[in-house]
Amino acid sequence: MQSNPEYHAGIHPALTSFADECVATLARLIAYIGALILLGIVGLHLWDELPVVGIVESAGKPGWSVASRSRPAFAVSSLDPAEKSETYEILRHPEGGRKDVIHWGPQGEKPVAELELYRPGAEFSQSEAFSSEALSSKGLESEIAVRMNGEGGREVEAAGVVDSKFGTVTLLRLVRNPDGAKACLGFIKRFGDSALQISGWSCQGSGLAARRAAIGCMLNRLTLLAAGNEPKLAELFARAELRRANCATAATPAVSADWVMGAENPRLRGSL
């Protein structure tokens, strides 16, 4: 008796084709899922690289926001490690500017000193040269007054200069301050070639001479951690390090003995 060819032993070609199609489909599905996973990993990595921003108020400067994932670019060795704590905050502007702001003071209380390092972007007015000759700007003086006093509507006046590794730095104080000798001192220094502005204030010490010395010490202890793609900034700090003096030297700066550069307003000597 002959066997029916329809029941021939083996796998029918149709079944073989179906199995191959299933295997190919499964392989494509696995490749598709793998590609999605890879894209997800890359996306999470790029998301982690983006700074998380939170909108904050910044002394009449709308548009600045906290960049909590940016790394500090500067450092200052502790001014008074036994009594003072330090906070470091980085602000960024949508048009490219960056501010590194350091505060010192007892926890939970008003800071006793501040240092701000501003590297401008497109938000800075191109009509005003970014140089030391532009320091008479009323807007800048008002900002320093607000940062020192916490209130608007105050004026500042020149309070001499202090020497530092960055050269002479302009000092400012509030006009008609009721605290008299206890008034805080502000300071500001611009570097046009490096596009850097260093400013801040200090209430440390019992008088103007002590505050001058505290500011000089703060600036002498300022160091650069990362310059990024700014070789002129790195060069500025490298040259400044060659002129750095210790705080004992800053406490009695040579310029303080000069009647023109004293902490008080200069007085003419002798009769005309």
Secondary structure, DSSP 8 states (H G I E B T S, - for coil): ----GGG-SS--HHHHHHHHHHHHHHHHHHHHHHHHHHHHHHHHHHHHHS--EEE---TT-TT-EEETTS---EEE--S-TTT-EEEEEEEE-TTS-EEEEEEEE-TTS--SEEEEEEE--TTS-TTS-SSGGGTT-HHHHHHHHHHHHS-SS--EEEEEEEEETTEEEEEEEETT-TTGGG--EEEEEEETTTTEEEEEEE--SSSHHHHHHHHHHHHHTEEES--TT-HHHHHHHHHHHTT---HHHHHS-GGGGSTTSSSS-----S--
